[in-house]
Amino acid sequence: MNPAEVDRVLAIAAAAAAVDGVDHLDEAARLELEHRPEGVTGVVNENGFVLVTGSVLAMVVRPDRRGHERARALLARVPGGVTSAWSHSDHPAARHLAEEYGWRRDRELLRMVRQPDRLDRSSERSDDEAGTFRTFGRLRAFAPGDEGELLRVNAAAFAHHPEQGGLTLGSLEERMAESWFDLDDLIELWDGDRLAAFHWVKRQPDGPAEVYVLAVDPAYAGKGLGTVVLEAGLKRLEGFAVQLYVEADNTKARRLYESAGFVIAEVHAHYVR
């Protein structure tokens, strides 16, 4: 896409978000538009846009042009080779179109939220949790040179996650170059010279704070380290409304977040064909 097309896509996405209360362009698509627009294919016109990053489809119909016929017209312009798509907020119209065009729902992603009036739980840790914290008590912020260990833990923790598990040094550096990034918001828990867990929180002036990535090396599973790094990160977000995204079938992670006061706010549906 050329710069003018990118500007039109972002304007349509902003208009739709203002009406729907949800951003229909996820971070991955926005980063591609920002850094590699020439690799994004699709169409943007008076009705909205369809764009493809890799093999993933994003489609938005302008709020003042909505109707099944316009949506179908946009879908007819989808390039070949597209195999997956997200329906952010699981809109009924998107669900209907997906079924009509033979797309199969295969995943659900939950957006969970926590209000800023939640009390800190750190003083209420069980004896087992407190012992774990003392044993693995080397909490510190990310420092240059940690990239290899961070990528190792991320890959191991998200080995079966199709998006997060593919984090590379390049995509890590890309995210760290964003205006919202703060070294102190990437909190690491070390066991000697081995990274055991990390919690990356995200604060930005124009939106809620976020549990951006939380990962525990599977070799340390069952030791309560997820709770330790979650609480450490939430201390950075005191006074903020906080959101996070978690796979609906990840019951262990959901229990962790529910214990910290997070509740489900939205369901995002993933489709394949």
N, C-alpha and C positions, 0 to 999 in steps of 0.2 A: 504494500500500500504506500502511496505517496503521502507527504505531509498534510496536504489538504484533506485527503480521505481520512487520515488518522484524526484530524481535528473534528471532522463531521461525525465519526464514530463516537468520539469522546463526548461530544455535545448531545448526541442522541441518547447515549448511555446515561448521562447526567439527568436529562429530562425524564427518562423512564424511572430512574432511581428516585427522583423527587415525587413521582406519582405513586410508585409501588412500595417505597420504603426499603428497597433492597437493591444492591449493586449487581447488575447482570453481567458485569465483566469481572472475572476473578483476577487475583494478583498475577497469575502466570500470563494471562492474556495481556494485561496492562504492561507488564515488563517487556513482553515481545513487541508491543506497539511502541514502547519508548525506546528500546535498544536495537531491535531488529525488524523494523516495519517492512523492510523489503522482503522478508520471509513470511509475512502474513498475507494470505490470499482471501478473496471474498468480494463482496459487492456492498456499496453503500449508496442509497438513493432516497427519494422523497418519502418512502414508506418505512425505512429503517436500515438495518444492515445484517448481513451474515458475514462472519469471518472465521477463518480456520487457522489455528496455530498447531503445527504438527498434524495430527489427525483429529483434533478436538474442535467441535463446532460451537460458536457462540452466535446467537441470533436475538435481535431486539427489534420489535415493531414500535415506531414512534407512538407515544400515547394518543396523539390526535389523529392517528391513522389506523387505529386498531380494528381488526376484523379478520375472520378466518381466511377470506380470499387474499388479503394482502400478505398474511403470514404464509399461505401456500405459495404465493408468487415469489416470496423471498426464498422459501425452501427449494423451489424449483431452480434457484440459482446456486445452490450449494455445490461446490466442486466435488469431483470424484475423490475417493479415497478417505472420506470422512467416516470414522467408525465410532465416535463417542461424542456425547454432548451432556452438558449440565443444565438442569432446570433449577435456577436459583429461586428459592422459596416454594418450589414445587407447585407452580401456578396451575390451576385446573385446565386452563386453555392449552398450556404447554403439554400437559399430560394427555389431553385429547389428541393433539397433533401427533405426539410421539406414537400413540397407539395406532392412529390412522396410517402413519407412514412406516409402520413395522419396526419401530425402535423398542428395545426391551430394557426395562428398568432392572439394573443389577446392583446398585449401591445407593445408600442413603448417607448423607453427611449432615450432622446436627450442628446448628449454631446454638451454643449455650451462653447464657449471660448471668452475670452476678452484679447486684447493685452495690453502690459504694458504702452502704451502712452495715455491711457484714463485719462481725467482730473477728479479730485475728485469733486463730486456734493454737498458735505456737506454744502458749503457756499451758495448754490442755493435752500435750502429747502424752501418750502412754509411756510406761517405763521402757517397753521394747523400742518404741520410736526414738525416745531420748537416748537410749544406748546406741542405736544406729547412728544418730547424729554425732555422738561423741566419737565413734569409731571412724566414720567418714566425714570428719568435720572441717575439711579444708575447702570451704566455700570461697570462691573469689570470682571476680569479673574476668571475662575473656581478655586475653592478651595476645598480641601478634606472636605467631609461632604455634598457637593452639589449633590452627586450622586442621591439621592432619588428624588429631585425636577427635576433634569435633565431628569431622566427616565420617570417621570410623564408627563412632557411637551412633550417629544419625543413620548410617547405612544399616547397621545391625538392628537398631530399634525399629526401623521402618522397612525392613527387608521385603515385606509383602505389600507395601503401600505404593501404588503406581505413581504418585506425584512426589511426595516428600522423600521417598527412598532414593530418588534419582538426583538428589542435591550434589552438585559438583563444586570444585573450588571456584570455577568461574561464576556459577550462579550464587554461591555464597558471597563472593566479593561484590557481585552486582547488588545484592540486597544490603550489604554493609555500606554501599555507596549512597543508599537512599537517604533523604533528608531526615527521616525519623530515627535513624540508627544511632544508638548510644552504646559505647563499649560496656558501660555499667549495667545495661539492661540485658546482657547476655551472661547469665550466672552459671558457673560451673562448679561441680562437686568432684574433687579429685581424691583418689586413693593412691598415694605416692605419686608416681609419674604417669599414672593411668587415669584417664577421665572416666568416671563412673556414671555421671548423669549431668544433664544441663537443662536449663530453662531460659528460653529467650522470650522476653516480653517486648511488646511494641506499644509505644505511646506516640500519638500524633494529635496535632491541635484540632483537626477537623473531624474527629471520629472517636469512638470508644477505644480504650486501651485493650490490649489483646494478649492472651496466652498464645504467643506466636508459634513456638515449637517447644515441646517438653519431651525429652528422650532419656531413657535409662538403658545403659548397656545390659543386654539380656543376661550377661554373666553375673549381674548384681540383682537380678529379679528377686522379688520377695523379701527384700531387706528394708522396705519403707523409704527408699531414696526418692521415689516419685513425690511422696508427701513432703519431704524435706525441701526439694528444689521448687516444688509448687509454692510452698509457703514463703520461701525466700524471694521468689519472683513477685508474689502478690504484695509483699511489703513495699516493693518499688511502685506499686500501683494503688497505694492507699488513697482514698478519696476519689478514685475513678470508677465509673461503670466499666466492667471488663467483659469481653466476649472471648470465645474460643470456638474452634471447629474440631469435631471428633467423629470418627466413623460410628454409625449407629450400632454396628455389631461388635464394637470394642467395649464389652461390658466392664472390663477391669478399669479402663480409663474413665468410663462414665461414672463408675462408683467413686473414683477418686475425686472427680470434679463435683459430683453431687454432694460429697461430704464437705466440700469447701463452699457450698452454697450456690453452685451454678444450677440453673434450670434451663430446659429446652425452650428456645424461642422460635426456631425455624427448622424446617427440614428441606435440604437441598437434594434433589434426585439426579442420579447419573444414569444415562441411557447408552446402550450400545446397539450396533446392528451388524 
